[in-house]
Amino acid sequence: MNMTPEGQDRKPTISGNLRRINQETSSRLSAIARSDAPPPRTGRIRILALTCAAFVRTYVMKKNFTRGKEGFILSCEAAMEALVQAVKVWELAFRRAEGARRLPPSNEADVKNLSSRYATWTSS
């Protein structure tokens, strides 16, 4: 667990968890992109089903409903992770099928590089 300078435990934040989700899903996507095997099949129905299944699995099966708001938020974060992973895999499959050699950015350095390059577009 993270410790603050005063020696107290620091609770994880939603923004920190979203950052972790992005890094972990990007890492898994990089492994899929490097392999010669086709990415797992995805589609609108499958993405929706995976997201709902992740929420139900954590909220009902792992009994997060007994934890109140915290359990609900944790279950939503699990669903968000499943959604982000499925959408990233879908984008990879879409770009491969499209024949695009330029795959989506899969690590934080690539994302920062693209963000700085196109920052002027969003500031206007």
C-alpha positions, 0 to 999 in steps of 0.5 A: 500500500502507498504511504504518505510522507506522514506515514499514513496509508493513502487510499486509491483514487478513482483517477489513479485506478483509471490510470492503472486500467489504461496502463494494464489494458495497453500492456495486454494490447501490446502483447496481442498486437505483437503476436501473429495470432489474430486478436480475439473476436469482438463486436458490439454485442460481445463488448456489451456482454463482457462489460455487463458480465464483469459488473455482475461477476464483481457485484453479485458473485464477489458480493461487493453489494455488501460493501455499499457505495464502495462495492458499487464503485469497485464493480463499476471500475471492473466493468470499465476495465473490461470495456476498455480492454474489449474496445482496444482489442476491437480497435486493433482488429478493425485497424488490421482488417482495414490494412492500416500499418499504424496501430493505435498507441499502446503505451503512455509514451506514445499517448503523450507524444501524440497528445503534444503533437495534436495539442494545438488542435484541441486548444482552439 
